[in-house]
Amino acid sequence: MAELPVQDAAIVAHPGMGKTQDFEYQVAGHPGVQVVEGNEMILKPLNEREQLFYEKAQQQPEFKSFIPVYYGTLQRSNGSQDDSTGFICLENLTHGFEQPCVIDLKIGHRIYDIDASPEKQARMEAKAERTTSKSMGVTITGMKLFGQPAVDRDWCRDLKEEDFSKAILQFFSAAEANVSTKFRDYLVWQFMVEVAEYLETIEEMEVRMYASSLLFIYDASKEKYERLFAADGEARLNSKRADSDDDQEIADDCLLDMKAIDFAHSHWMPGQGPDENYISGLKRLIEVLHSLLE
């Protein structure tokens, strides 16, 4: 789908836009995300702070490559122009995947916003203490493997630091079961490289991103694996650490993707320096991924 220029991004939904339905791969966050018929775009309930963050992100080319394509906003009529619902229109990151597996990883030790009331700060601190957010700076907020229901959110909240690496390994279990252990390790390596490249970008930015997530997606389809890797698949897996241009082409062909999402509590903060809270979580995630390969 062609990207709309931001200045032309306000759209009014009309009957020809296509039907929508609940988005199957929304594994975390507030309910209400819809996928448009054709599967290329999702509609997320409008949050003005998130809209502003996406619009300013369009002027940051390096960061922009690490977030979903932003198509603008949409007002969907509920029967009249005076009764409508607002949405942010975003790229459906699962489009093109045959057997998508998705995990949502909330980044940062602190998960409350800069304008949170003392009462909300206390609630969010307690929530961070209960999960791995406080201790690690990263927590699993949702996960779904292809053909299986999403994991229970209580399971995510109750996950302890000592079990975190095993939980991440569980996310890659479909790759191991459908293809091979080497393919699983290849994916782990590629995601680690993606997060490290994203970290380099974030370290140069002046933002504050609270309760924002990274979304990992990979394709567990053995048929796609065989098509993409063809005859040299085993050799490619054995040399996964080469991080070659060929590997990037394969990643770009809907074998895996990583994007930063959920910016309802994110801010551009010129003059305030990098977001150390967020950066710390990214570094810990890289350590976890690296430990899976040892």
LOMIMAR-190551 format. One line per field, with one value per residue (C-alpha): residue number from 1; residue in one letter; x, y, z. Coordinates in Angstrom, 3 decimals, decimal comma. Example, Ala and Ser with C-alpha at 12.3 -4.5 7.8 and 13.67 -1.06 7.14 Angstrom:
# residues 2
n: 1	2
res: A	S
u: 12,300	13,670
v: -4,500	-1,060
w: 7,800	7,140
This chain:
# residues 294
n: 1	2	3	4	5	6	7	8	9	10	11	12	13	14	15	16	17	18	19	20	21	22	23	24	25	26	27	28	29	30	31	32	33	34	35	36	37	38	39	40	41	42	43	44	45	46	47	48	49	50	51	52	53	54	55	56	57	58	59	60	61	62	63	64	65	66	67	68	69	70	71	72	73	74	75	76	77	78	79	80	81	82	83	84	85	86	87	88	89	90	91	92	93	94	95	96	97	98	99	100	101	102	103	104	105	106	107	108	109	110	111	112	113	114	115	116	117	118	119	120	121	122	123	124	125	126	127	128	129	130	131	132	133	134	135	136	137	138	139	140	141	142	143	144	145	146	147	148	149	150	151	152	153	154	155	156	157	158	159	160	161	162	163	164	165	166	167	168	169	170	171	172	173	174	175	176	177	178	179	180	181	182	183	184	185	186	187	188	189	190	191	192	193	194	195	196	197	198	199	200	201	202	203	204	205	206	207	208	209	210	211	212	213	214	215	216	217	218	219	220	221	222	223	224	225	226	227	228	229	230	231	232	233	234	235	236	237	238	239	240	241	242	243	244	245	246	247	248	249	250	251	252	253	254	255	256	257	258	259	260	261	262	263	264	265	266	267	268	269	270	271	272	273	274	275	276	277	278	279	280	281	282	283	284	285	286	287	288	289	290	291	292	293	294
res: M	A	E	L	P	V	Q	D	A	A	I	V	A	H	P	G	M	G	K	T	Q	D	F	E	Y	Q	V	A	G	H	P	G	V	Q	V	V	E	G	N	E	M	I	L	K	P	L	N	E	R	E	Q	L	F	Y	E	K	A	Q	Q	Q	P	E	F	K	S	F	I	P	V	Y	Y	G	T	L	Q	R	S	N	G	S	Q	D	D	S	T	G	F	I	C	L	E	N	L	T	H	G	F	E	Q	P	C	V	I	D	L	K	I	G	H	R	I	Y	D	I	D	A	S	P	E	K	Q	A	R	M	E	A	K	A	E	R	T	T	S	K	S	M	G	V	T	I	T	G	M	K	L	F	G	Q	P	A	V	D	R	D	W	C	R	D	L	K	E	E	D	F	S	K	A	I	L	Q	F	F	S	A	A	E	A	N	V	S	T	K	F	R	D	Y	L	V	W	Q	F	M	V	E	V	A	E	Y	L	E	T	I	E	E	M	E	V	R	M	Y	A	S	S	L	L	F	I	Y	D	A	S	K	E	K	Y	E	R	L	F	A	A	D	G	E	A	R	L	N	S	K	R	A	D	S	D	D	D	Q	E	I	A	D	D	C	L	L	D	M	K	A	I	D	F	A	H	S	H	W	M	P	G	Q	G	P	D	E	N	Y	I	S	G	L	K	R	L	I	E	V	L	H	S	L	L	E
u: 0,000	1,414	2,219	0,035	1,721	0,970	-0,598	-3,195	-3,642	-7,052	-9,540	-13,287	-14,385	-16,999	-18,865	-16,331	-13,392	-13,900	-15,180	-13,289	-13,047	-11,267	-7,527	-6,609	-2,987	-3,589	-1,942	-1,674	-2,967	-6,482	-9,062	-10,591	-7,943	-9,556	-8,070	-9,372	-10,509	-7,471	-5,351	-2,896	-4,027	-5,189	-7,327	-6,307	-8,561	-7,316	-5,096	-4,034	-0,642	0,124	-1,061	1,269	4,195	3,636	3,353	6,606	8,278	7,754	10,560	13,004	14,036	16,139	13,556	10,723	12,157	11,638	7,920	4,818	3,958	1,641	-1,194	-2,844	-6,121	-9,642	-13,075	-15,467	-19,100	-21,506	-24,482	-23,862	-20,940	-21,830	-21,398	-18,073	-15,092	-11,495	-8,720	-5,023	-4,346	-1,250	0,475	-0,658	2,693	1,436	0,439	2,409	3,151	1,723	2,032	2,737	4,003	3,876	5,233	4,744	7,632	7,061	10,319	11,460	11,645	9,262	5,882	3,968	3,816	5,330	1,905	0,605	-1,111	0,524	-2,180	-1,488	2,249	1,751	-0,426	2,069	4,989	3,164	2,474	6,120	7,175	4,826	6,155	9,722	9,491	11,037	13,885	14,713	13,301	11,447	8,337	6,187	2,698	1,321	2,261	0,551	1,914	0,250	-2,717	-2,817	-4,738	-2,854	-1,231	-3,173	-2,278	-2,109	0,675	2,551	2,029	3,105	6,277	9,378	12,846	14,325	11,794	12,006	14,575	12,554	9,464	11,293	12,506	8,891	8,059	10,536	9,262	7,164	10,276	12,053	9,073	8,209	11,719	14,749	16,709	19,176	16,348	15,201	18,720	18,917	15,762	17,039	20,253	18,450	16,164	19,175	20,808	17,585	17,322	21,007	20,558	17,432	19,344	21,964	19,192	17,463	20,729	20,905	17,306	15,794	12,527	10,706	8,817	6,841	4,919	5,958	6,628	8,687	6,751	8,572	6,979	8,327	6,869	6,737	5,839	8,168	7,051	8,100	11,412	12,089	11,182	13,377	16,412	16,207	19,183	21,646	19,365	21,521	24,667	22,880	21,754	25,257	26,599	23,811	26,259	27,506	24,548	24,813	22,804	21,197	19,950	18,471	16,654	15,216	14,138	12,490	10,505	8,175	10,224	10,672	10,037	10,599	8,877	8,430	4,727	2,349	3,198	0,259	2,749	5,634	7,073	9,660	11,896	14,421	17,331	16,579	19,008	18,421	15,804	17,977	14,962	14,073	17,689	18,320	15,428	16,714	20,168	18,727	16,658	19,810	21,505	18,589	18,601	22,373	22,080	19,746	22,548	25,229
v: 0,000	3,379	5,689	8,765	12,117	13,259	16,536	14,571	11,906	12,828	10,425	10,069	6,445	5,614	2,425	1,593	1,520	-2,172	-4,127	-4,346	-6,973	-7,442	-7,815	-11,404	-10,574	-7,798	-9,556	-6,624	-3,139	-1,745	-3,587	-2,117	-2,541	-3,429	-4,844	-3,583	-6,049	-6,923	-7,208	-4,402	-1,757	-1,684	0,931	1,755	3,884	7,452	8,814	12,386	12,058	8,946	10,678	13,609	11,275	9,420	12,664	14,062	10,695	11,182	13,763	11,253	8,900	6,481	6,112	5,983	2,752	1,080	1,887	0,841	2,881	5,681	6,425	9,178	9,414	8,419	9,356	6,480	7,510	5,806	6,942	10,672	13,092	14,251	10,720	9,227	7,355	8,376	5,967	6,023	4,145	1,958	-0,737	-4,253	-5,753	-9,328	-8,771	-11,096	-13,628	-17,095	-18,411	-15,334	-15,675	-12,466	-11,274	-7,866	-6,712	-3,612	-1,682	0,330	0,099	3,034	2,645	5,762	8,986	12,363	13,797	10,803	11,650	10,473	7,814	6,484	6,584	4,394	1,933	1,740	1,301	-1,612	-3,103	-2,751	-4,439	-7,361	-7,921	-7,979	-4,289	-2,967	-5,477	-5,982	-3,052	-5,428	-7,539	-9,783	-8,322	-10,727	-13,604	-15,665	-18,531	-19,367	-21,699	-21,262	-18,893	-15,958	-16,697	-15,623	-12,101	-13,229	-15,599	-12,594	-10,528	-13,370	-14,176	-13,921	-12,772	-16,268	-17,625	-14,781	-16,398	-19,633	-17,632	-15,930	-19,344	-20,524	-17,787	-19,349	-22,888	-22,920	-22,221	-25,137	-27,494	-26,642	-26,255	-26,848	-25,706	-23,970	-21,977	-20,979	-19,782	-17,933	-15,988	-15,225	-13,864	-11,734	-10,209	-9,487	-7,659	-5,709	-4,600	-3,603	-1,455	0,102	0,825	2,777	4,969	5,486	6,481	9,481	10,617	12,910	11,215	9,723	6,520	5,127	1,830	1,527	-1,906	-3,780	-6,205	-9,286	-11,232	-14,256	-16,730	-20,334	-21,656	-24,432	-23,903	-20,247	-21,181	-23,668	-21,128	-18,376	-20,387	-22,870	-25,212	-23,295	-23,121	-25,199	-23,311	-19,979	-21,048	-22,185	-18,736	-16,730	-14,442	-13,077	-10,654	-10,497	-8,487	-11,771	-12,282	-8,779	-9,510	-12,650	-10,722	-8,125	-10,861	-11,325	-13,949	-11,714	-8,151	-5,975	-2,667	-0,237	0,338	1,942	5,618	6,874	7,812	8,949	12,437	14,258	16,021	18,334	19,223	16,506	13,866	10,165	8,052	6,044	4,231	2,867	2,279	0,160	-2,130	-2,535	-3,469	-6,085	-7,570	-7,887	-9,698	-12,140	-12,886	-13,374	-15,809	-18,017	-18,604	-19,597
w: 0,000	-0,953	1,933	2,187	2,769	6,300	5,242	3,236	5,871	7,276	5,712	6,138	5,943	3,374	2,433	-0,300	2,105	2,841	5,785	9,035	11,726	15,037	14,543	15,434	16,200	18,709	21,640	24,093	24,789	24,872	22,735	19,608	16,896	13,551	10,368	7,023	4,364	2,265	5,424	4,610	7,127	10,725	12,443	16,008	18,245	18,067	20,806	20,089	21,784	19,744	16,566	17,241	17,917	14,624	12,675	14,061	13,461	9,730	9,878	11,409	8,558	10,602	13,373	10,864	9,439	12,830	13,211	11,243	8,171	9,248	6,819	8,851	10,748	9,880	11,151	10,763	10,679	13,046	10,999	10,731	10,543	14,069	15,398	14,403	15,843	15,243	14,310	13,544	10,293	10,351	8,367	9,291	10,218	9,804	6,171	3,891	6,620	6,021	9,582	11,726	15,279	17,333	20,676	22,312	24,541	26,657	27,078	30,088	33,881	34,307	32,615	33,736	31,744	32,641	33,492	35,470	38,747	41,995	42,272	38,792	39,375	42,445	40,482	37,640	40,041	41,660	38,231	37,245	40,487	39,806	36,287	34,964	33,976	37,174	37,439	33,749	31,823	29,514	29,974	27,791	27,465	24,856	22,585	19,904	17,850	14,550	14,949	18,731	20,990	22,447	25,787	28,839	29,958	33,583	32,506	31,116	34,254	36,558	34,620	36,823	35,826	36,207	33,686	31,153	28,829	28,722	27,807	24,926	23,777	23,840	21,352	18,908	19,483	16,297	14,208	15,835	15,554	11,934	10,518	12,753	15,788	13,467	11,944	15,434	16,274	12,963	13,877	17,378	15,876	13,320	15,957	18,144	15,223	14,596	18,231	18,283	15,161	16,652	19,870	17,899	16,512	19,874	21,561	19,208	19,802	22,411	23,257	26,221	25,425	28,342	28,080	24,436	22,953	20,431	18,274	16,955	14,096	12,276	9,793	11,017	7,557	6,463	2,875	2,947	4,549	1,762	-0,921	0,488	1,459	-1,427	-1,837	0,365	3,389	5,713	4,772	5,290	8,765	9,670	8,762	10,420	12,181	8,854	8,737	4,942	2,443	1,349	4,906	4,894	1,649	3,232	6,323	4,105	2,343	5,314	7,114	10,166	11,236	14,296	14,897	17,771	18,523	21,032	21,494	23,567	26,293	24,103	23,643	21,566	24,119	22,408	24,641	27,216	25,980	25,241	27,029	29,424	30,869	27,417	26,386	29,484	28,539	24,981	26,243	28,582	25,748	23,620	26,515	26,781	23,056	23,100	26,016	23,965	21,463	23,984
